Amino acid sequence: MKRRFRNFTGKIGDSLQIPRDLSYGESVLTLTGSRELYIENYKCIRKYEDTCILLLSPQNRIQIEGSGLVIDYYTDVEMKITGTICRISFF
């Protein structure tokens, strides 16, 4: 039932030209080079190490791998990660 509602709200959002991150509840990642990552719309931090950060998002898990990774700041809806980012995986 929850999935049907999400598809329905997404279709309405498409027809009203609402940004997909709002209508589908997806995370938004903004990567600047390989040194800075902004993430919007995540649920929680599951793992935090200097080589790997694992986040839960509304749709999936997001794994950031690299070296010297630091969460510069975070709020309940967004965060900024810096360091050398080598890989971002969704699963």
ZIZIVEN-V235237 format. One record per helix or strand of 2 or more residues. SS is the DSSP state (H for helix, E for strand). FROM is the first residue (numbers start at 1). LEN is the number of residues. Records with the same first field share a line. If there is no record, write none. Layout:
SS->FROM-LEN / FROM-LEN
This chain:
H->2-14 / 20-5
E->28-5 / 36-5 / 42-7 / 52-6 / 61-14 / 78-13
